[in-house]
């Protein structure tokens, strides 16, 4: 213990004393106790609300209601329902919104499938569109329309006018926000059905502004099981069975948020599979070292050489940058000035050699045509230098 | 650290005795009292439910704080609140100035350093307990603590001093 430690402890205590929570521990404990009655009757808590908040909401509504009756007889004001309230929820007042967590997934239309990664594919062919009749994509992301059918397809409804895509050919829409703008877009197409595209603004996603950290991304931490990750997130995750070639490699993501990172999990794909790596592939989502998708080699090098960048110094092999000459073309389209872009994705993660390997972040990878997803099945993806 | 079963009554007891202190800690880590209160309440609710379902905890308070911090990261949209909002207790100006300076300096730290610093200096948790709570190595905690401590000393113009 140093003098500085003691002074910091004292200042923290003094600063803490000035923070005055609205509720006391007794009030919160009582709310928890009241939950016991609800649990025994089988009432399920909404995943995006706290039970404390719900209990308090009822309490506040009752108190305000009593006061309103006593003080404002005949007052026409009715309690308001907050946007987060699920159907059937007891109406709450505006005052209770302070107790309602605001982190919710984007409100994409029901039945809309969120696509993940920098270049999600929309496949259309004789049997209809895949993955569905409505897809949600990030505003900063791209969409790749792949015509897998035997005939040339014509799609109309894009700002640039109608486009034709030959058999076994594809077109990019990148970035989506420039070409389509936020909101839902409907198309006419022939002879195959083109799905609606829902462009989700960054502002609507709780995941869009979180930085990739040394040990995780937002609520997702390296080493978590799928089950733990779902509990931390507060909702289900989708696990893609054919995400990567390895027999024990899976990609998990938040199903209704196109800004979801891709969680690379190893195992049988079930609840006990563990997160080994986290990929972030959308432009604009920074890492702790400041590297973003779309940066040039010079920009990456400038940050990699910065002393402040070496947050992972304690981890052997951290901050390793690696790229190859043959890059995937798609990411180049994000370059604002036509420069060749280096960074296709960045990630944090462990080597796949074992659960005890330390995490390292800001390992920048560049997708290659020959080995786009060489994870989980072979040697470690990054050379250590 | 071993995980042990905890009853829902123990969660209630922790809420009764530690809720306000944990809210203060999370407030200093995330910068928003409102967000911190939501997050700690949510964490207690989850802990209560987990205990009710027979779940185990390595350290209950650590679990609550970690879940609350995760929650604040999840809902945080980059709108860092200015320390010293209207719901904060009135204090002499000099104390308040010092407190705001401290919280501003803490807010400038990277997320992990911020959390570790608050756990260590405000909650007075040991390095091993912080490591267990955050599920990281002790080396990671020491590293974050060292860097955070150095940054705070520089920002607050405090001498680092020698170990006693």
Boltz contact constraints between the chains, C-beta under 6 A:
constraints:
  - contact:
      token1: [A, 1]
      token2: [B, 164]
      max_distance: 6.0
  - contact:
      token1: [A, 2]
      token2: [B, 161]
      max_distance: 6.0
  - contact:
      token1: [A, 2]
      token2: [B, 163]
      max_distance: 6.0
  - contact:
      token1: [A, 3]
      token2: [B, 161]
      max_distance: 6.0
  - contact:
      token1: [A, 4]
      token2: [B, 153]
      max_distance: 6.0
  - contact:
      token1: [A, 4]
      token2: [B, 158]
      max_distance: 6.0
  - contact:
      token1: [A, 4]
      token2: [B, 160]
      max_distance: 6.0
  - contact:
      token1: [A, 4]
      token2: [B, 161]
      max_distance: 6.0
  - contact:
      token1: [A, 8]
      token2: [B, 121]
      max_distance: 6.0
  - contact:
      token1: [A, 9]
      token2: [B, 121]
      max_distance: 6.0
  - contact:
      token1: [A, 11]
      token2: [B, 102]
      max_distance: 6.0
  - contact:
      token1: [A, 12]
      token2: [B, 121]
      max_distance: 6.0
  - contact:
      token1: [A, 12]
      token2: [B, 122]
      max_distance: 6.0
  - contact:
      token1: [A, 15]
      token2: [B, 99]
      max_distance: 6.0
  - contact:
      token1: [A, 15]
      token2: [B, 102]
      max_distance: 6.0
  - contact:
      token1: [A, 15]
      token2: [B, 103]
      max_distance: 6.0
  - contact:
      token1: [A, 16]
      token2: [B, 24]
      max_distance: 6.0
  - contact:
      token1: [A, 16]
      token2: [B, 122]
      max_distance: 6.0
  - contact:
      token1: [A, 18]
      token2: [B, 88]
      max_distance: 6.0
  - contact:
      token1: [A, 18]
      token2: [B, 89]
      max_distance: 6.0
  - contact:
      token1: [A, 18]
      token2: [B, 91]
      max_distance: 6.0
  - contact:
      token1: [A, 18]
      token2: [B, 99]
      max_distance: 6.0
  - contact:
      token1: [A, 19]
      token2: [B, 24]
      max_distance: 6.0
  - contact:
      token1: [A, 19]
      token2: [B, 27]
      max_distance: 6.0
  - contact:
      token1: [A, 19]
      token2: [B, 88]
      max_distance: 6.0
  - contact:
      token1: [A, 20]
      token2: [B, 88]
      max_distance: 6.0
  - contact:
      token1: [A, 20]
      token2: [B, 89]
      max_distance: 6.0
  - contact:
      token1: [A, 21]
      token2: [B, 20]
      max_distance: 6.0
  - contact:
      token1: [A, 21]
      token2: [B, 23]
      max_distance: 6.0
  - contact:
      token1: [A, 21]
      token2: [B, 37]
      max_distance: 6.0
  - contact:
      token1: [A, 25]
      token2: [B, 15]
      max_distance: 6.0
  - contact:
      token1: [A, 25]
      token2: [B, 16]
      max_distance: 6.0
  - contact:
      token1: [A, 25]
      token2: [B, 19]
      max_distance: 6.0
  - contact:
      token1: [A, 25]
      token2: [B, 20]
      max_distance: 6.0
  - contact:
      token1: [A, 26]
      token2: [B, 16]
      max_distance: 6.0
  - contact:
      token1: [A, 28]
      token2: [B, 15]
      max_distance: 6.0
  - contact:
      token1: [A, 28]
      token2: [B, 19]
      max_distance: 6.0
  - contact:
      token1: [A, 29]
      token2: [B, 12]
      max_distance: 6.0
  - contact:
      token1: [A, 29]
      token2: [B, 15]
      max_distance: 6.0
  - contact:
      token1: [A, 29]
      token2: [B, 16]
      max_distance: 6.0
  - contact:
      token1: [A, 32]
      token2: [B, 12]
      max_distance: 6.0
  - contact:
      token1: [A, 32]
      token2: [B, 15]
      max_distance: 6.0
  - contact:
      token1: [A, 32]
      token2: [B, 48]
      max_distance: 6.0
  - contact:
      token1: [A, 33]
      token2: [B, 12]
      max_distance: 6.0
  - contact:
      token1: [A, 50]
      token2: [B, 41]
      max_distance: 6.0
  - contact:
      token1: [A, 50]
      token2: [B, 42]
      max_distance: 6.0
  - contact:
      token1: [A, 50]
      token2: [B, 45]
      max_distance: 6.0
  - contact:
      token1: [A, 51]
      token2: [B, 45]
      max_distance: 6.0
  - contact:
      token1: [A, 52]
      token2: [B, 41]
      max_distance: 6.0
  - contact:
      token1: [A, 52]
      token2: [B, 45]
      max_distance: 6.0
  - contact:
      token1: [A, 98]
      token2: [B, 34]
      max_distance: 6.0
  - contact:
      token1: [A, 101]
      token2: [B, 38]
      max_distance: 6.0
  - contact:
      token1: [A, 101]
      token2: [B, 42]
      max_distance: 6.0
  - contact:
      token1: [A, 101]
      token2: [B, 75]
      max_distance: 6.0
  - contact:
      token1: [A, 102]
      token2: [B, 75]
      max_distance: 6.0
  - contact:
      token1: [A, 103]
      token2: [B, 74]
      max_distance: 6.0
  - contact:
      token1: [A, 103]
      token2: [B, 75]
      max_distance: 6.0
  - contact:
      token1: [A, 206]
      token2: [B, 74]
      max_distance: 6.0
  - contact:
      token1: [A, 209]
      token2: [B, 77]
      max_distance: 6.0
  - contact:
      token1: [A, 209]
      token2: [B, 78]
      max_distance: 6.0
  - contact:
      token1: [A, 215]
      token2: [B, 136]
      max_distance: 6.0
  - contact:
      token1: [A, 218]
      token2: [B, 73]
      max_distance: 6.0
  - contact:
      token1: [A, 218]
      token2: [B, 74]
      max_distance: 6.0
  - contact:
      token1: [A, 219]
      token2: [B, 70]
      max_distance: 6.0
  - contact:
      token1: [A, 219]
      token2: [B, 74]
      max_distance: 6.0
  - contact:
      token1: [A, 232]
      token2: [B, 70]
      max_distance: 6.0
  - contact:
      token1: [A, 314]
      token2: [B, 139]
      max_distance: 6.0
  - contact:
      token1: [A, 314]
      token2: [B, 143]
      max_distance: 6.0
